[in-house]
Amino acid sequence: MKRKILKKKILSIVCTLCLCMCMTGGSTVVYGAGVDSCVDRIVEARYANIAAYSTGLKLNGSTFAARALVNAKVKASISTTMTLQRQSGKSWSDVTSWFDSTTGYSLDLTKNYVAGTRGNYRVRAVYTVNGETITTYSSTVAY
């Protein structure tokens, strides 16, 4: 009888130790991890429908080449409004605008514009993919 009770006590101690080991071994705590390392991972998945996008402006002589490219994660309804803007003091004014739309995986809108007035220019692109809209800007190009 004493032997049975001793076996039960030993078994309960072993089970308790196993349970404690599982509880502490299953969770890993990382000390000293910076907040920025976590933020980078969160930013990667910020768009539900947009896989990638690129907004650019190049100058060849007096002709601007504007490009707005967007890729969808799945086949989607895609639209792009691309606007060439010129800097007026501290604000930006619209020079001309283009629009295109499609149903598919990507939309590449490329247009040329002959500049008439000297100044700083940029492209503003508004991408809409299955109702998800983002606004982006190219780098500034001086003419």
Helices and strands as residue ranges (DSSP letters): H 2-25, H 35-44, E 50-60, E 63-88, E 91-114, E 120-129, E 132-137, E 141-142
